[in-house]
């Protein structure tokens, strides 16, 4: 008899939670709260119920503020900003379920997508920022093909943006287009790693790379600068291209500037060494792709060895 009662109770709670998650996907937080109150009366300690109520209360409050925001762009921005705060908020909860998070993510990114799409459709000018937001929202709801479509458009409007390139790379990775993903990730991190938001990157190979770099004692903004270095050393960024003449000229100027900084300043930026090594790698890759004479490559390798013998050893294996 007791077993039957427990089974009945579990069935009821599962039904309630599934209904709640469905309401989350629709933004129905008031009704979801009522359902969760019922669940708490049945079993306060049932896994996932308390966490779902906390999540529901978080977004009920945000929904009220959202309604006061002016204009579609502001509302879209507010939702995406609050999603980041929400993820931090969930770190304090031990029993929040993946289904709960997924349902809320669908509502947040789906709602933001609606705001951005209306802006896009009402405008006669293709704004790279709006295109980026649309692509990011499609990625958030798991529609990676549409994400790629809009991110490619954003990339055409604003070529060479590390932010756009990283989102594009991440989207390609989700549909197992690994070559394209590696090309765009390499471009993004080589151009400016500080403009890549790691919190938005879902690709496992980047997560593993970051973990390895953290093991070596690098954190925060400095860690970002080491990503293109170790990405090259560990073979993650192994899809390369020849630089265009203008890009090559800029790269050489940047190398000269960093070399001068390291020679002349007593306390150079902590970013100087990884940035210079990254640019040496970039130049080597160009020389290899363009069939440049080996002597130029060997000269750069000597510079890398003098700058960081450990990196040189790992790169030369």
Secondary structure, 3 states (H helix, E strand, C coil): CHHHHHHHHHHHHHHHHHHHHHHHHHCCHHHHHHHHHHHHHHCCCCCCHHHHHHHHHHHHHHHHHHHHCCCHHHHHHHHHHHHHHHHHHHCCCCCCCHHHHHHHHHHHHHHHHHHHHHHHHHCCCCCHHHHHHHHHHHHHCCCHHHHHHHHHHHHHHCCCCHHHHHHHHHHHHHCCCHHHHHHHHHHHHHHHHHHCCHHHCCCHHHHHHHHHHHHCCCCHHHHHHHHHHHHHHCCCCCCCCCCCHHHHHHHHHHHHHHHHHHHHCCCCCCHHHHHHHHHHHHHHHHHHHHCCCHHHHHHHHHHHHHHCHHHHHHHCC
